[in-house]
Amino acid sequence: MLRAIVSAFFLSLTSIPAAWPQDIPPVVDVELVLAVDVSWSMDLDEQRLQREGYVNAIRDPQVVTEIRRGDWGRIAVTYVEWAGVGLQRTVVPWTIISSQAEAEAFATALSEASIGRMRRTSISSALLLSAALFDNGIDGFRRVIDISGDGPNNMGPMVTDARDKVIRQGITINGLPIMIKQRIRGDFFQIENLDEYYNNCVIGGMGSFMITVESKEQFGQAIRRKLILEIAGAEPRVQKAQHSAPQMSVGADCMVGEKQWRRWRRFDQW
């Protein structure tokens, strides 16, 4: 019922352009930051598949259909690459998508951009940067950070501190832990049960969830499914966060990456 009322209200506004002041921020169903790991622990093939997964998901007609089903029929999305502290870049800036043509334009811009390759892994810095990006002049019903990565935080603020700060701002953090064991130089940056680490230390907020990638073949399907769920605001039947508000993490060592890096700091050449 509420959905119908909101939709009717929006339609009434759009039918009278003069009634919508130009200084009011555009309203969208969700503001979505796609925060993508490009650290050296991921090999080139994985990074390529990851990028292709997002490109294909954004332009997928089913994704666009899901966008148009929203109360406002549009979303705002930006694509960011991250690695260590201070090593983040916006690949595609905030873009409002409400049609197949707009989705295609975003996907094309993303496909034509180079893929970054940067050192270290600071999930905490990526979360804080992503949260700051919501100061964008857009008004979203929901704000979501979709963060991918293949290893734990190993520099910067404690990941749980960053997570809790972001959650307190009413932002949801969803995860795409990449659990593929092939690496350029062995498994230096790998930990057992990265999904548990993400579940306990990274994701959180209202309706938060994660989808794991355990093989290169799963990249495209996992990213597409995750994007559809995030746009719809659905309750997915996948592994979910154990908390919706800041709290102490249990079950996983949220400092494992920092401990690992200190132990092997002589290999600081990535």
VOBA-1610 file (N, C-alpha, C; in pm, whole numbers, padded with zeros to 5 digits, always signed):
BEGIN
Met+00083-00120+00000Met+00000+00000+00000Met+00087+00126+00000Leu+00187+00128+00091Leu+00277+00242+00098Leu+00349+00262-00034Arg+00391+00150-00094Arg+00461+00157-00223Arg+00372+00225-00328Ala+00243+00191-00329Ala+00151+00249-00426Ala+00132+00398-00401Ile+00124+00437-00273Ile+00107+00578-00239Ile+00227+00660-00283Val+00347+00606-00253Val+00469+00677-00292Val+00477+00691-00443Ser+00446+00582-00514Ser+00452+00586-00660Ser+00352+00687-00716Ala+00233+00690-00661Ala+00132+00784-00708Ala+00176+00928-00682Phe+00238+00950-00566Phe+00287+01084-00533Phe+00394+01128-00633Phe+00485+01037-00665Phe+00591+01070-00760Phe+00533+01102-00896Leu+00438+01023-00942Leu+00377+01046-01073Leu+00306+01181-01078Ser+00244+01219-00967Ser+00175+01347-00965Ser+00274+01462-00977Leu+00391+01446-00918Leu+00493+01550-00926Leu+00550+01561-01066Thr+00577+01445-01127Thr+00638+01448-01259Thr+00540+01499-01364Ser+00411+01493-01338Ser+00313+01543-01435Ser+00300+01695-01429Ile+00356+01757-01322Ile+00352+01903-01308Ile+00495+01951-01283Pro+00576+01969-01388Pro+00717+02004-01372Pro+00740+02125-01283Ala+00655+02225-01290Ala+00677+02345-01212Ala+00666+02321-01063Ala+00603+02209-01023Ala+00583+02181-00882Ala+00707+02119-00818Trp+00809+02089-00897Trp+00931+02025-00846Trp+01045+02127-00851Pro+01074+02196-00741Pro+01178+02300-00740Pro+01312+02246-00786Gln+01382+02327-00862Gln+01509+02283-00919Gln+01617+02263-00813Asp+01601+02328-00695Asp+01705+02317-00593Asp+01688+02196-00503Ile+01585+02115-00528Ile+01565+01992-00450Ile+01648+01881-00512Pro+01727+01807-00430Pro+01812+01700-00486Pro+01728+01593-00554Pro+01781+01532-00660Pro+01710+01421-00724Pro+01693+01305-00626Val+01577+01243-00630Val+01546+01133-00540Val+01558+01001-00614Val+01624+00903-00551Val+01642+00771-00611Val+01606+00664-00509Asp+01584+00544-00556Asp+01551+00434-00465Asp+01671+00391-00383Val+01789+00392-00443Val+01910+00353-00371Val+02030+00425-00430Glu+02120+00468-00343Glu+02251+00517-00383Glu+02349+00402-00357Leu+02423+00363-00458Leu+02505+00243-00450Leu+02649+00273-00487Val+02739+00249-00392Val+02883+00258-00419Val+02935+00118-00445Leu+02988+00096-00565Leu+03054-00030-00598Leu+03202-00012-00568Ala+03247-00064-00455Ala+03386-00047-00409Ala+03462-00176-00435Val+03554-00171-00531Val+03614-00292-00588Val+03763-00301-00555Asp+03803-00414-00502Asp+03943-00441-00466Asp+04028-00457-00591Val+04137-00379-00599Val+04232-00395-00710Val+04374-00411-00656Ser+04387-00470-00538Ser+04520-00491-00480Ser+04595-00598-00558Trp+04726-00601-00538Trp+04811-00693-00613Trp+04785-00839-00577Ser+04713-00866-00470Ser+04685-01005-00435Ser+04589-01071-00533Met+04519-00990-00613Met+04433-01044-00718Met+04511-01048-00848Asp+04506-01161-00918Asp+04579-01168-01044Asp+04502-01094-01153Leu+04570-01071-01264Leu+04513-00991-01372Leu+04384-01051-01428Asp+04381-01183-01437Asp+04262-01249-01491Asp+04143-01229-01399Glu+04165-01239-01268Glu+04058-01216-01172Glu+04007-01073-01179Gln+04098-00978-01190Gln+04056-00839-01199Gln+03976-00812-01326Arg+04018-00875-01435Arg+03944-00859-01561Arg+03804-00918-01549Leu+03794-01038-01492Leu+03664-01102-01476Leu+03574-01022-01382Gln+03633-00966-01278Gln+03557-00884-01185Gln+03500-00762-01257Arg+03584-00693-01334Arg+03537-00575-01407Arg+03428-00614-01507Glu+03451-00721-01583Glu+03350-00766-01679Glu+03219-00802-01610Gly+03230-00860-01490Gly+03110-00896-01416Gly+03023-00775-01385Tyr+03086-00666-01343Tyr+03011-00544-01313Tyr+02957-00479-01440Val+03039-00476-01546Val+02994-00419-01673Val+02870-00491-01724Asn+02876-00624-01727Asn+02764-00703-01778Asn+02641-00695-01688Ala+02664-00687-01556Ala+02551-00679-01464Ala+02477-00547-01479Ile+02550-00438-01490Ile+02487-00306-01501Ile+02399-00297-01625Arg+02445-00355-01737Arg+02369-00342-01862Arg+02268-00456-01880Asp+02261-00549-01786Asp+02169-00662-01797Asp+02025-00611-01794Pro+01941-00651-01891Pro+01802-00604-01894Pro+01725-00635-01766Gln+01755-00748-01701Gln+01684-00780-01578Gln+01720-00682-01466Val+01845-00637-01464Val+01886-00537-01366Val+01812-00406-01392Val+01804-00366-01518Val+01733-00243-01552Val+01584-00255-01518Thr+01527-00371-01543Thr+01387-00394-01506Thr+01367-00377-01356Glu+01461-00430-01278Glu+01452-00416-01132Glu+01463-00270-01090Ile+01549-00196-01158Ile+01560-00052-01129Ile+01426+00017-01152Arg+01363-00012-01263Arg+01239+00055-01301Arg+01121+00014-01213Arg+01135-00098-01143Arg+01028-00142-01052Arg+01026-00064-00922Gly+01131+00009-00894Gly+01138+00084-00769Gly+01034+00195-00762Asp+01013+00247-00642Asp+00915+00353-00624Asp+00946+00475-00711Trp+01073+00504-00727Trp+01114+00618-00809Trp+01165+00574-00945Gly+01190+00447-00961Gly+01231+00395-01091Gly+01370+00435-01134Arg+01456+00466-01038Arg+01592+00504-01073Arg+01684+00485-00954Ile+01811+00464-00983Ile+01913+00451-00880Ile+02029+00544-00915Ala+02116+00566-00817Ala+02241+00637-00842Ala+02355+00542-00807Val+02455+00535-00894Val+02564+00439-00874Val+02697+00502-00911Thr+02801+00465-00839Thr+02937+00504-00872Thr+03029+00384-00853Tyr+03138+00380-00928Tyr+03230+00266-00926Tyr+03366+00316-00879Val+03416+00256-00771Val+03540+00299-00708Val+03635+00180-00695Glu+03762+00201-00723Glu+03865+00099-00700Glu+03946+00138-00578Trp+03988+00037-00502Trp+04061+00065-00379Trp+04167-00041-00353Ala+04264-00004-00270Ala+04367-00098-00224Ala+04411-00052-00085Gly+04534+00003-00073Gly+04582+00048+00057Gly+04532+00185+00095Val+04577+00234+00212Val+04538+00367+00260Val+04579+00472+00157Gly+04486+00558+00121Gly+04514+00663+00024Gly+04519+00617-00120Leu+04496+00488-00142Leu+04501+00433-00277Leu+04360+00395-00321Gln+04284+00495-00355Gln+04149+00476-00406Gln+04128+00573-00523Arg+04045+00532-00616Arg+04012+00623-00726Arg+03870+00595-00773Thr+03803+00702-00812Thr+03669+00690-00869Thr+03683+00666-01019Val+03636+00551-01064Val+03647+00514-01205Val+03531+00573-01285Val+03409+00557-01233Val+03290+00618-01294Val+03218+00696-01184Pro+03199+00827-01202Pro+03136+00909-01098Pro+02988+00878-01084Trp+02927+00942-00986Trp+02784+00921-00962Trp+02702+00942-01089Thr+02621+00843-01118Thr+02537+00845-01237Thr+02398+00796-01201Ile+02296+00867-01243Ile+02159+00821-01221Ile+02117+00734-01338Ile+02068+00615-01305Ile+02026+00519-01407Ile+01878+00490-01391Ser+01802+00514-01498Ser+01658+00486-01496Ser+01612+00418-01624Ser+01706+00389-01714Ser+01669+00331-01843Ser+01781+00241-01894Gln+01750+00162-01995Gln+01850+00076-02056Gln+01962+00160-02117Ala+01927+00272-02179Ala+02028+00357-02242Ala+02125+00413-02139Glu+02073+00455-02024Glu+02160+00509-01919Glu+02247+00399-01859Ala+02192+00279-01846Ala+02271+00166-01798Ala+02382+00132-01896Glu+02350+00134-02024Glu+02450+00106-02127Glu+02562+00211-02124Ala+02526+00336-02104Ala+02626+00443-02100Ala+02721+00424-01982Phe+02667+00388-01865Phe+02751+00362-01749Phe+02842+00243-01775Ala+02785+00135-01827Ala+02862+00014-01854Ala+02973+00040-01955Thr+02943+00119-02056Thr+03044+00151-02157Thr+03158+00231-02097Ala+03125+00331-02016Ala+03229+00411-01950Ala+03317+00323-01862Leu+03255+00228-01792Leu+03331+00138-01706Leu+03419+00044-01787Ser+03366-00008-01895Ser+03442-00104-01977Ser+03562-00038-02044Glu+03552+00091-02072Glu+03659+00161-02142Glu+03766+00215-02048Ala+03740+00215-01919Ala+03838+00265-01822Ala+03943+00159-01792Ser+04064+00203-01767Ser+04171+00109-01731Ser+04144+00051-01593Ile+04201-00065-01566Ile+04187-00131-01436Ile+04310-00098-01353Gly+04288-00046-01234Gly+04399-00009-01147Gly+04470-00130-01088Arg+04595-00110-01049Arg+04673-00212-00979Arg+04747-00140-00868Met+04709-00165-00742Met+04765-00088-00632Met+04804-00179-00515Arg+04881-00124-00421Arg+04939-00203-00313Arg+04850-00208-00189Arg+04868-00316-00114Arg+04811-00336+00019Arg+04658-00345+00016Thr+04601-00364+00136Thr+04457-00384+00148Thr+04405-00310+00270Ser+04333-00203+00248Ser+04271-00130+00358Ser+04120-00122+00335Ile+04053-00227+00381Ile+03907-00229+00372Ile+03849-00111+00450Ser+03910-00082+00565Ser+03860+00026+00649Ser+03863+00160+00576Ser+03974+00190+00511Ser+03983+00315+00436Ser+03884+00318+00321Ala+03865+00203+00256Ala+03769+00196+00146Ala+03627+00223+00195Leu+03592+00171+00312Leu+03459+00194+00368Leu+03439+00342+00402Leu+03539+00403+00465Leu+03527+00543+00505Leu+03520+00635+00383Leu+03601+00605+00281Leu+03595+00683+00157Leu+03459+00668+00091Ser+03411+00545+00084Ser+03281+00520+00021Ser+03169+00593+00093Ala+03173+00594+00226Ala+03070+00664+00302Ala+03073+00814+00273Ala+03192+00870+00257Ala+03204+01013+00228Ala+03146+01048+00091Leu+03145+00952+00001Leu+03095+00976-00134Leu+02944+01002-00138Phe+02873+00965-00031Phe+02729+00988-00029Phe+02693+01136-00012Asp+02791+01220+00015Asp+02769+01364+00016Asp+02775+01412-00129Asn+02668+01384-00202Asn+02670+01395-00348Asn+02555+01475-00408Gly+02472+01536-00324Gly+02360+01612-00377Gly+02246+01526-00428Ile+02246+01398-00392Ile+02140+01304-00432Ile+02071+01254-00306Asp+01942+01233-00313Asp+01864+01187-00198Asp+01814+01046-00225Gly+01877+00947-00162Gly+01838+00808-00182Gly+01759+00753-00064Phe+01656+00672-00092Phe+01582+00605+00014Phe+01674+00513+00094Arg+01768+00450+00023Arg+01867+00364+00088Arg+02006+00401+00037Arg+02107+00378+00122Arg+02246+00401+00084Arg+02323+00272+00112Val+02389+00221+00010Val+02453+00090+00018Val+02595+00097-00035Ile+02688+00036+00039Ile+02824+00013-00009Ile+02837-00134-00042Asp+02872-00164-00165Asp+02895-00302-00212Asp+03046-00318-00225Ile+03108-00385-00127Ile+03253-00394-00125Ile+03300-00536-00155Ser+03393-00547-00249Ser+03451-00677-00284Ser+03595-00681-00238Gly+03646-00802-00215Gly+03785-00816-00175Gly+03825-00961-00161Asp+03957-00986-00170Asp+04004-01125-00160Asp+04093-01147-00039Gly+04096-01051+00053Gly+04178-01068+00172Gly+04133-00975+00283Pro+04191-00990+00402Pro+04152-00908+00516Pro+04219-00772+00515Asn+04168-00683+00596Asn+04230-00552+00617Asn+04371-00573+00672Asn+04472-00506+00615Asn+04607-00519+00670Asn+04676-00385+00693Met+04601-00275+00681Met+04657-00144+00715Met+04543-00045+00733Gly+04575+00069+00796Gly+04474+00170+00819Gly+04397+00147+00947Pro+04285+00216+00967Pro+04204+00199+01088Pro+04155+00055+01102Met+04118+00018+01225Met+04059-00114+01245Met+03932-00125+01161Val+03917-00237+01096Val+03803-00253+01006Val+03671-00246+01081Thr+03667-00296+01204Thr+03542-00292+01280Thr+03506-00150+01321Asp+03608-00068+01350Asp+03581+00073+01383Asp+03521+00145+01263Ala+03580+00121+01145Ala+03530+00184+01023Ala+03389+00135+00992Arg+03368+00003+01003Arg+03235-00053+00978Arg+03130+00012+01068Asp+03160+00020+01197Asp+03063+00074+01292Asp+03034+00222+01265Lys+03136+00296+01228Lys+03117+00438+01196Lys+03025+00454+01075Val+03044+00369+00975Val+02960+00375+00855Val+02816+00336+00887Ile+02799+00230+00965Ile+02665+00184+01001Ile+02589+00292+01077Arg+02658+00363+01164Arg+02592+00468+01242Arg+02537+00580+01154Gln+02586+00590+01033Gln+02535+00690+00938Gln+02414+00639+00860Gly+02366+00520+00895Gly+02250+00464+00827Gly+02282+00400+00694Ile+02408+00367+00674Ile+02454+00306+00548Ile+02466+00155+00566Thr+02422+00081+00467Thr+02436-00065+00467Thr+02563-00105+00394Ile+02635-00202+00450Ile+02756-00255+00387Ile+02731-00400+00348Asn+02734-00428+00219Asn+02725-00565+00168Asn+02861-00610+00118Gly+02884-00740+00116Gly+03016-00789+00080Gly+03016-00891-00033Leu+03126-00892-00106Leu+03152-00992-00209Leu+03291-01049-00183Pro+03305-01137-00082Pro+03436-01197-00055Pro+03476-01292-00167Ile+03596-01270-00219Ile+03647-01349-00331Ile+03740-01456-00276Met+03700-01581-00287Met+03771-01692-00223Met+03828-01787-00327Ile+03899-01731-00422Ile+03966-01810-00525Ile+04111-01828-00483Lys+04162-01950-00489Lys+04293-01978-00432Lys+04410-01956-00527Gln+04385-01932-00653Gln+04496-01906-00744Gln+04551-01767-00721Arg+04684-01755-00707Arg+04749-01627-00686Arg+04881-01621-00759Ile+04927-01501-00786Ile+05053-01484-00859Ile+05170-01539-00780Arg+05173-01511-00649Arg+05287-01550-00566Arg+05243-01635-00447Gly+05163-01732-00473Gly+05120-01819-00366Gly+05003-01760-00289Asp+04990-01800-00161Asp+04873-01759-00085Asp+04911-01666+00030Phe+05010-01578+00009Phe+05059-01488+00113Phe+04947-01409+00178Phe+04854-01358+00100Phe+04750-01271+00153Phe+04621-01346+00187Gln+04622-01478+00176Gln+04501-01554+00200Gln+04482-01587+00347Ile+04357-01596+00387Ile+04323-01646+00520Ile+04216-01752+00502Glu+04207-01839+00599Glu+04100-01938+00597Glu+03966-01869+00624Asn+03864-01912+00554Asn+03727-01866+00581Asn+03713-01714+00571Leu+03749-01660+00455Leu+03733-01517+00432Leu+03587-01476+00445Asp+03496-01568+00413Asp+03353-01536+00428Asp+03318-01508+00574Glu+03376-01585+00667Glu+03349-01560+00808Glu+03407-01425+00851Tyr+03523-01390+00797Tyr+03583-01261+00827Tyr+03491-01148+00780Tyr+03442-01158+00658Tyr+03351-01055+00607Tyr+03223-01050+00689Asn+03173-01166+00725Asn+03048-01172+00801Asn+03061-01106+00937Asn+03174-01128+01003Asn+03193-01079+01139Asn+03257-00941+01148Cys+03334-00904+01046Cys+03418-00785+01058Cys+03387-00675+00958Val+03320-00705+00849Val+03306-00608+00740Val+03162-00565+00716Ile+03072-00659+00691Ile+02937-00621+00650Ile+02851-00585+00770Gly+02745-00509+00744Gly+02655-00470+00851Gly+02556-00366+00804Gly+02460-00336+00889Gly+02356-00241+00854Gly+02227-00310+00818Met+02124-00233+00795Met+01991-00286+00766Met+01990-00374+00642Gly+01950-00501+00658Gly+01938-00592+00545Gly+02068-00632+00481Ser+02180-00619+00553Ser+02310-00648+00493Ser+02327-00797+00464Phe+02407-00827+00363Phe+02432-00965+00324Phe+02561-00972+00244Met+02600-01093+00211Met+02716-01112+00124Met+02693-01233+00036Ile+02763-01234-00076Ile+02764-01349-00167Ile+02910-01380-00196Thr+02949-01503-00178Thr+03088-01541-00199Thr+03114-01580-00344Val+03239-01560-00387Val+03286-01605-00518Val+03397-01706-00492Glu+03376-01831-00530Glu+03471-01937-00501Glu+03540-01991-00625Ser+03503-01942-00741Ser+03571-01980-00865Ser+03558-01865-00964Lys+03647-01862-01061Lys+03642-01755-01160Lys+03513-01758-01240Glu+03459-01876-01257Glu+03336-01890-01335Glu+03216-01827-01263Gln+03226-01807-01133Gln+03114-01755-01056Gln+03105-01602-01055Phe+03209-01534-01101Phe+03213-01388-01092Phe+03087-01324-01148Gly+03059-01351-01275Gly+02948-01284-01342Gly+02815-01308-01275Gln+02785-01434-01245Gln+02657-01469-01184Gln+02643-01407-01046Ala+02750-01413-00966Ala+02745-01360-00829Ala+02723-01209-00829Ile+02794-01137-00915Ile+02781-00992-00920Ile+02642-00952-00967Arg+02591-01020-01068Arg+02457-00989-01120Arg+02351-01013-01012Arg+02359-01127-00946Arg+02261-01159-00842Arg+02267-01057-00728Lys+02388-01022-00689Lys+02405-00928-00579Lys+02349-00791-00615Leu+02372-00747-00736Leu+02323-00617-00779Leu+02171-00613-00780Ile+02109-00719-00828Ile+01963-00725-00831Ile+01906-00719-00689Leu+01967-00793-00597Leu+01920-00792-00459Leu+01937-00655-00395Glu+02047-00589-00424Glu+02071-00457-00365Glu+01975-00353-00419Ile+01946-00360-00545Ile+01852-00265-00605Ile+01711-00288-00551Ala+01675-00415-00537Ala+01540-00449-00490Ala+01524-00429-00341Gly+01635-00426-00267Gly+01626-00419-00123Gly+01566-00545-00065Ala+01592-00658-00133Ala+01531-00785-00095Ala+01608-00851+00019Glu+01542-00944+00085Glu+01607-01026+00187Glu+01658-01152+00118Pro+01787-01160+00089Pro+01840-01272+00012Pro+01856-01398+00095Arg+01844-01511+00028Arg+01870-01639+00094Arg+02016-01677+00073Val+02102-01592+00126Val+02246-01615+00119Val+02302-01585+00256Gln+02433-01602+00272Gln+02495-01572+00400Gln+02475-01425+00432Lys+02435-01397+00556Lys+02400-01261+00593Lys+02484-01214+00710Ala+02483-01083+00732Ala+02552-01026+00847Ala+02487-01075+00975Gln+02566-01081+01081Gln+02513-01123+01209Gln+02467-01005+01294His+02479-00884+01241His+02439-00767+01316His+02385-00662+01222Ser+02294-00580+01271Ser+02241-00469+01192Ser+02275-00336+01257Ala+02350-00341+01365Ala+02396-00220+01432Ala+02535-00248+01487Pro+02614-00144+01519Pro+02749-00166+01569Pro+02751-00254+01693Gln+02842-00351+01695Gln+02858-00436+01811Gln+02992-00507+01800Met+03033-00571+01907Met+03160-00642+01907Met+03151-00763+01815Ser+03258-00786+01739Ser+03261-00900+01649Ser+03304-01025+01724Val+03243-01139+01687Val+03279-01265+01748Val+03297-01368+01640Gly+03378-01470+01669Gly+03390-01582+01577Gly+03499-01570+01475Ala+03551-01451+01450Ala+03658-01432+01354Ala+03753-01327+01410Asp+03882-01344+01383Asp+03982-01249+01428Asp+03984-01132+01331Cys+03932-01019+01374Cys+03922-00904+01285Cys+04055-00830+01271Met+04159-00877+01339Met+04293-00820+01324Met+04387-00916+01252Val+04332-01021+01192Val+04416-01124+01132Val+04504-01069+01021Gly+04453-00976+00943Gly+04532-00921+00834Gly+04649-00839+00883Glu+04626-00758+00986Glu+04733-00677+01043Glu+04841-00766+01105Lys+04798-00872+01175Lys+04895-00964+01235Lys+04975-01035+01127Gln+04908-01074+01021Gln+04974-01141+00910Gln+05077-01049+00846Trp+05039-00923+00828Trp+05132-00830+00763Trp+05252-00803+00851Arg+05235-00786+00981Arg+05348-00761+01070Arg+05444-00879+01069Arg+05387-00998+01063Arg+05470-01119+01063Arg+05555-01126+00938Trp+05500-01084+00828Trp+05570-01095+00699Trp+05605-00958+00640Arg+05630-00859+00726Arg+05653-00723+00677Arg+05777-00711+00588Arg+05868-00807+00600Arg+05986-00802+00514Arg+05950-00822+00367Phe+05828-00870+00341Phe+05784-00890+00203Phe+05705-00769+00152Asp+05722-00654+00217Asp+05647-00534+00180Asp+05697-00477+00048Gln+05659-00545-00059Gln+05703-00502-00192Gln+05591-00513-00294Trp+05467-00524-00245Trp+05355-00544-00338Trp+05303-00411-00387
//
